[in-house]
Amino acid sequence: MDSDTDKVRYGADFRYYWDQVTLKAEYCRAKGIDTTNPATFNPDTWVDGYDAQVNLNVTRVDELVARYESLSQDPLYPAFGRRNAYNLGYIRFLDDSQKIKFFYIINQEQKNAIPNNQFIVEWMLSY
């Protein structure tokens, strides 16, 4: 980024654990995020996003997840408008360092009528 562009970030995060249920939410707002395409980018444009998620621990190794997320129009790719997604998922913890995630994502863009839902499988390793 050029030195004349101010980067401003705000955010908040919330987590609540109760028995076998976890509630999570976060909000962020920023400007001056990218100058990759100066033709469509205005460094003073504010973008924001938020999400809310609930996790249910079914067993010690099985977890169900429901998540909603909303992101403002991307200044670099304004063709989609505001983007929202519903995520429904299952997480299986294989051991202390591995888990596998199965998620179905229902995408909804403000300016896009093309069905683009996704099914994602992730094998995550931490070490």
C-alpha positions as MATLAB code, in Angstrom:
seq = 'MDSDTDKVRYGADFRYYWDQVTLKAEYCRAKGIDTTNPATFNPDTWVDGYDAQVNLNVTRVDELVARYESLSQDPLYPAFGRRNAYNLGYIRFLDDSQKIKFFYIINQEQKNAIPNNQFIVEWMLSY';
ca = [
       0.000    0.000    0.000;
       1.133    3.524   -0.562;
       2.142    5.489    2.499;
      -0.708    8.029    2.050;
      -3.446    5.468    2.783;
      -4.589    5.109    6.382;
      -5.385    1.594    7.548;
      -8.100    1.589   10.199;
      -9.391   -1.563   11.916;
     -12.086   -2.096   14.569;
     -13.340   -5.369   15.914;
     -15.082   -7.175   18.723;
     -15.350  -10.820   19.619;
     -17.640  -12.741   21.986;
     -17.515  -16.329   23.252;
     -19.756  -18.057   25.730;
     -19.323  -21.647   26.893;
     -22.221  -23.431   28.551;
     -22.269  -27.153   29.219;
     -22.051  -28.731   25.736;
     -22.886  -25.557   23.786;
     -20.525  -22.824   22.627;
     -21.730  -19.488   21.246;
     -19.329  -17.327   19.262;
     -19.753  -14.004   17.482;
     -17.483  -11.365   16.024;
     -17.672   -8.089   14.159;
     -14.984   -6.207   12.265;
     -14.865   -2.975   10.290;
     -11.968   -1.584    8.255;
     -10.901    0.869    5.591;
      -7.783    1.227    3.504;
      -7.622   -2.516    3.023;
      -6.164   -2.959   -0.467;
      -4.906   -1.034   -3.484;
      -4.429   -3.958   -5.854;
      -6.858   -2.521   -8.411;
      -6.853    1.301   -8.162;
      -9.639    1.544  -10.780;
     -12.219    0.000   -8.417;
     -10.656    0.760   -5.052;
     -11.386    3.754   -2.864;
      -9.166    3.720    0.271;
     -11.844    5.604    2.208;
     -14.493    2.915    1.614;
     -15.468    1.149    4.812;
     -16.003   -2.611    4.708;
     -17.426   -4.721    7.491;
     -18.299   -8.261    8.373;
     -19.809  -10.256   11.174;
     -20.585  -13.825   12.064;
     -22.434  -15.812   14.690;
     -21.866  -19.471   15.413;
     -23.225  -22.144   17.720;
     -21.396  -25.407   18.393;
     -22.947  -28.452   20.032;
     -20.604  -31.061   21.484;
     -22.493  -34.288   20.826;
     -19.726  -36.508   22.249;
     -16.135  -35.873   23.307;
     -15.015  -36.173   19.658;
     -18.105  -35.135   17.649;
     -19.290  -31.571   17.198;
     -22.148  -30.022   15.189;
     -21.801  -26.426   13.964;
     -24.244  -23.851   12.601;
     -22.821  -20.510   11.461;
     -24.068  -17.353    9.746;
     -21.689  -14.821    8.241;
     -22.133  -11.570    6.385;
     -19.473   -9.569    4.536;
     -19.877   -6.168    2.941;
     -19.275   -5.567   -0.728;
     -15.639   -6.205   -1.620;
     -14.181   -2.925   -3.004;
     -12.089   -4.901   -5.515;
     -14.960   -7.092   -6.750;
     -18.202   -5.116   -6.414;
     -20.138   -7.386   -8.818;
     -21.435   -9.604   -5.980;
     -22.558   -6.924   -3.513;
     -22.951   -7.919    0.128;
     -22.274  -11.617    0.672;
     -23.969  -13.819    3.249;
     -23.486  -17.496    3.987;
     -25.088  -20.167    6.127;
     -22.700  -22.926    7.197;
     -23.830  -26.297    8.519;
     -21.097  -28.623    9.638;
     -19.800  -31.630   11.479;
     -16.351  -31.857   13.092;
     -14.743  -35.114   14.173;
     -11.661  -34.895   16.399;
      -9.383  -37.793   15.439;
      -6.819  -37.166   18.192;
      -5.171  -34.211   19.964;
      -3.606  -32.897   16.760;
      -6.057  -33.891   14.002;
      -9.644  -33.219   13.081;
     -11.759  -33.620    9.982;
     -14.460  -31.129    9.050;
     -17.470  -31.589    6.757;
     -19.328  -28.373    5.917;
     -22.144  -27.424    3.588;
     -22.127  -23.703    2.768;
     -25.170  -21.917    1.373;
     -23.934  -18.727   -0.304;
     -26.126  -15.726   -0.971;
     -24.766  -12.719   -2.821;
     -26.819   -9.542   -3.100;
     -26.153   -9.152   -6.861;
     -25.622  -12.754   -7.957;
     -28.371  -15.228   -8.862;
     -26.021  -18.097   -9.773;
     -26.320  -21.059   -7.367;
     -22.868  -21.519   -5.855;
     -23.359  -23.546   -2.691;
     -20.347  -25.590   -1.605;
     -19.541  -28.788    0.223;
     -16.127  -28.662    1.901;
     -14.063  -31.387    3.541;
     -10.962  -30.361    5.503;
      -8.422  -32.503    7.298;
      -6.669  -30.258    9.798;
      -3.348  -31.056   11.465;
      -1.736  -29.020   14.201;
       1.740  -29.562   15.535;
];
